[in-house]
Amino acid sequence: MSGEVLAVNISDKRGLKKHNIGEAHLQAGFGIDTDAHGGEWHRQVSLLSLSSFEKMRALGADVNYGDFAENIAVGGIDVVTLPVGTRLRVGESLLEVTQIGKECHNHACAIKKQVGSCVMPLEGIFARVLESGRVKVGDRVILED
């Protein structure tokens, strides 16, 4: 199974929407070196599938890549179905899924206010970076054995 990187997003501060920078360097043991969520912890990089954006758009939300504070938007793979421990080759980097979903820290976020729900707490996944490398829009996302 393989997919494609649709967006590579960062933010300067936690709690903000991210913006697409097109490509970034993922640092082993840290995450995206220019992203506020990088660090020595288990949620170094977040991923969200195109299907999650489509679900929210069908509910009437005007959402774009980065609006859910995800680092990497992925097409062709429903990332929420990947079990913890799954390894993904994303561009030149290697990631390992460490968490599926997260607690919603801001129940009054703009998206939840607009349509009554948000997908990131349920469908976003988190990973640690095992091997450093560049990732850019259009790169392949490949499940490793």
C-alpha positions as a printed Julia matrix, in Angstrom:
145×3 Matrix{Float64}:
   0.0    0.0    0.0
   1.32   3.45  -0.86
   0.15   7.02  -0.88
   1.37  10.52  -1.61
   2.35  13.58   0.41
  -0.22  16.32  -0.32
   1.15  19.0    2.03
   4.03  19.56   4.47
   2.89  21.94   7.19
   4.51  23.78  10.1
   3.63  26.42  12.65
   5.78  28.73  14.77
   3.74  28.16  17.94
   1.67  25.32  19.35
  -2.08  25.72  19.18
  -2.05  27.46  15.79
  -3.06  26.27  12.34
  -0.08  25.19  10.28
   0.86  26.45   6.82
   2.16  24.46   3.87
   5.86  24.98   3.19
   6.05  22.37   0.42
   9.07  20.53   1.81
  10.97  20.12   5.05
  13.74  18.2    6.75
  12.64  15.57   9.28
  15.26  15.06  11.97
  15.55  11.63  13.64
  14.46  11.84  17.26
  12.99  15.33  16.83
  10.54  15.85  13.94
  10.41  18.78  11.52
  13.2   21.03  12.64
  11.23  24.25  11.96
   7.94  23.14  13.58
   6.76  24.12  17.06
   5.78  20.49  17.83
   9.26  19.08  17.22
  11.04  17.6   20.21
  12.2   14.5   22.0
   8.79  12.9   22.55
   6.45  10.4   20.89
   4.4   12.93  18.86
   7.15  14.41  16.7
   5.14  14.41  13.45
   1.37  14.34  12.87
  -0.34  12.93   9.79
  -3.91  13.2    8.5
  -5.52  11.62   5.44
  -7.25  13.3    2.53
 -10.37  11.3    3.45
 -10.55  13.2    6.76
 -10.53  16.55   4.93
 -13.2   15.28   2.53
 -15.34  14.15   5.47
 -15.19  17.61   7.05
 -15.86  19.33   3.71
 -18.96  17.15   3.25
 -20.18  18.51   6.6
 -19.78  22.05   5.28
 -16.39  22.97   6.72
 -14.16  25.18   4.59
 -10.86  23.45   5.47
  -7.44  23.35   3.91
  -4.23  21.45   4.61
  -2.76  22.61   7.91
  -6.1   23.67   9.42
  -6.08  20.65  11.75
  -2.46  21.38  12.79
  -1.25  18.26  10.96
   2.34  18.21   9.7
   1.77  15.92   6.73
  -1.43  15.51   4.71
  -1.53  12.14   2.94
  -3.56  10.92  -0.04
  -4.08   7.27  -0.95
  -3.72   5.81   2.56
  -6.28   6.07   5.35
  -3.66   6.65   8.06
  -6.09   6.17  10.97
  -6.27   2.46  10.08
  -2.53   1.97  10.64
  -1.72   0.31  13.96
   0.79   1.7   16.44
   4.23   0.42  15.46
   3.63   0.71  11.7
   6.66   2.07   9.88
   6.21   4.48   6.98
   8.76   5.65   4.45
   7.78   9.27   3.82
  10.03  10.79   1.2
  13.57  10.12   2.43
  12.56   9.73   6.09
  11.33   6.75   8.1
   8.53   7.22  10.63
   6.98   4.91  13.22
   3.36   5.37  14.3
   3.24   5.98  18.06
  -0.32   7.2   18.69
  -3.71   7.28  17.0
  -5.86  10.28  17.82
  -5.42  12.65  20.74
  -7.4   14.49  23.35
  -9.05  17.64  22.05
  -7.52  20.45  24.09
  -9.73  23.2   22.71
 -13.37  22.15  22.52
 -14.18  25.61  21.15
 -11.92  25.46  18.08
 -13.16  27.22  14.96
 -13.78  24.01  13.01
 -15.78  22.4   15.83
 -17.84  25.6   16.15
 -18.45  25.66  12.38
 -19.6   22.05  11.87
 -19.94  20.5   15.33
 -17.01  18.1   15.1
 -13.32  17.82  14.3
 -11.4   14.88  12.81
  -7.9   15.32  14.24
  -8.68  13.96  17.74
 -10.05  10.76  16.2
  -8.33  10.34  12.83
  -4.97  12.07  13.13
  -1.97   9.89  13.84
   1.37  10.68  15.41
   4.82   9.3   14.71
   8.42   9.54  15.76
  11.16  10.05  13.19
  13.49   7.03  13.04
  15.59   8.12  10.04
  16.24  11.71   9.0
  15.46  12.93   5.49
  13.68  15.42   3.27
   9.97  15.19   2.59
   8.15  17.22  -0.02
   4.76  17.47  -1.69
   4.43  14.67  -4.23
   6.72  12.24  -2.37
   5.55   8.66  -1.92
   4.35   7.3    1.41
   5.13   3.6    1.58
   4.33   1.09   4.34
   7.51  -0.72   5.41
   7.53  -4.4    6.36
